[in-house]
Each structure stands twice: as structure tokens, then as C-alpha cells.
């Protein structure tokens, strides 16, 4: 800056961010926010096949007859080596693969290389990402929820347990203030819905935990999952682990809308979930969900916590 006055009144600034949470509020209020949903795995595979892989091969001087990467290999890179809404990490992994292949070709170890899903570790090393997947084991007090992160959607498990005590409550898993408040609302709501079963809480300590403990978590969208986990614990009824849910809960039992629905449903499909409960007011967001995701999931919009519990505890 040369200390010369500039007229910036007609300048358009274009900014990008993975999340608006880290943008200062005064600056965010002066911005026009345009939301772009993340790519689905099918879209990422098509982008990799048509654009990223040919460019990476060209930059390494590899001809198409010398290197072939199977569709299964590309899908494995997407699932096990990247965690993102876009394709920047996928581009880097494909470039790494091509560099490794180029060295083999130059050394004369092979004249042509075919990279299958089984050979990915040979080129890229061990898996870098370990996405949660549902388990078929049914345990009272454990329910599958859905979360949104900067890298896309993930499933999470709400775990609850009772031990002998005097009515204490312990909440662990690095939960933020909003999520801890959701847990308190869930406890109050579960007590009001199951007054007889909740009597045992007087002589017990309640523990609520959300793995993974080293990852900070926050937001209100686990509200109905917390209530369902507590209801399952108090009644002793197990919830099908292939049933997932997301939605904020009110103290009156209403299911309120949440954000990041397309990414959450993609995570549910990837993790092996079969049925998902979403807030009634998020029905319009289903238009932004990829067809291949909707075809594999039974999506049920709900308005009240009573609907959630009827579906979950009878599943």
C-alpha cells in the first residue's frame, strides 16, 4: 500500500469459506452468502475420471495406455483417503498416485500399470480416513445420530449409561455449550415422558457420552437423538443401529429444523444406515439431496418427539 487513496466503492470482493462459524459477525452481516452443497461420492468419481486423473497423468508425462485406474480404486480413494466437501484432497491423492506410477514406469519395473482397489495401499499407503459405520449390536441407551462437519457429514453415536449413585449427571465427549444445553433439555423431556421409569434416576448417576472424545462437537441437531437414547435407556428397549436421526428438540417436544441435511444423509448412506428421521420443516431441503442417496434411504419427516420415539423404540 503506497498511501495513495483508492476508490473501492465499485470493487466486488469474492470470499470463500468452508463454514461461516469462523467469520466475524460484523463482517458476515455485510456479505451476501451463497451456499454450495458438497459433491456426492458419485459426482466426485465422475470429476476424478473425466478431469482430475487425466490432468495428473498429463503433468507426469504418463500416456493412457501405460496407466489404468479402475472405478473401484477411485471410489476407495474417495472413501478412505479424503474427507472433504470438494475435490482438492482427491486431486492431491491422484497426483501422488501418478507420481508413484511414473517412477515405476521410468525404472522399467512395469510397462503398463493397472491400479485396482486392492493396490491403492501400495501407491498411497495405509488408509488416512476412518469413517464411522453402524454396528449391528443392539444396546439400550445407544442411538445413531448425524452430524455436520467442515469436511462433510458424519454419523455419531449417543451413548448413555446408569450407575449406582445419587442422581448425578456426567456429560463427556468434548461437547460445546449448545450441545450440553441440548443434553439438559433431553434429560428434562425424558423425565416428563417417562415419569415412572425416571424414578430410578434418584438412586443412579447418569452418564452421557459422544465418541470420539478428542473431537470437539457442538450444535443443537443431536437433540432428538439424545432424547431417544435416554428413552431407550430408561425403558430398556433397544434402537435399531441402522436407524439414524437428526433434529433440534424443544422443551415442549417439538422437532425443529437443522442445517447440513444433504451432507448428513450422504454420511448415513455411506455408513450403512437404512432409515433416517428428519425434521418436518427440512422437507424442502430434500431437493438438494442426490437421487442415489435418496434411493438407498427411507427418509421420514417428523414433527414431534412422540413420533420419533414410536418409530425408534418399536423398530
C-alpha positions, 0 to 999 in steps of 0.5 A: 500500500503506497498511501495513495487513496483508492476508490473501492466503492465499485470493487466486488470482493469474492470470499470463500469459506468452508463454514461461516462459524469462523467469520466475524459477525460484523463482517458476515452481516455485510456479505451476501452468502451463497451456499454450495452443497458438497459433491456426492461420492458419485459426482466426485468419481465422475470429476476424478475420471473425466478431469482430475486423473487425466490432468495428473497423468498429463503433468507426469508425462504418463500416456493412457495406455501405460496407466489404468485406474479402475472405478473401484480404486477411485471410489476407495480413494474417495472413501478412505483417503479424503474427507472433504466437501470438494475435490482438492484432497482427491486431486492431491491423492491422484497426483501422488498416485501418478507420481508413484506410477511414473517412477515405476514406469521410468525404472522399467519395473512395469510397462503398463500399470493397472491400479485396482482397489486392492493396490491403492495401499501400495501407491498411497499407503495405509488408509488416512480416513476412518469413517464411522459405520453402524454396528449391528449390536443392539444396546439400550441407551445407544442411538445413531445420530448425524452430524455436520462437519467442515469436511462433510457429514458424519454419523455419531453415536449417543451413548448413555449409561446408569450407575449406582449413585445419587442422581448425578449427571456426567456429560463427556465427549468434548461437547460445546455449550449448545450441545450440553444445553441440548443434553439438559433439555433431553434429560428434562423431556425424558423425565416428563415422558417417562415419569415412572421409569425416571424414578430410578434416576434418584438412586443412579448417576447418569452418564452421557457420552459422544465418541470420539472424545478428542473431537470437539462437537457442538450444535443443537441437531443431536437433540432428538437423538439424545432424547431417544437414547435416554428413552431407550435407556430408561425403558430398556428397549433397544434402537435399531443401529441402522436407524439414524436421526437428526433434529433440534428438540424443544422443551415442549417436544417439538422437532425443529429444523437443522442445517447440513441435511444433504451432507448428513444423509450422504454420511448415513448412506455411506455408513450403512444406515437404512432409515433416517428421521428428519425434521418436518420443516427440512422437507424442502431441503430434500431437493438438494439431496442426490437421487442415489442417496435418496434411493438407498434411504427411507427418509421420514419427516417428523414433527414431534418427539412422540413420533420419533420415539414410536418409530425408534423404540418399536423398530 
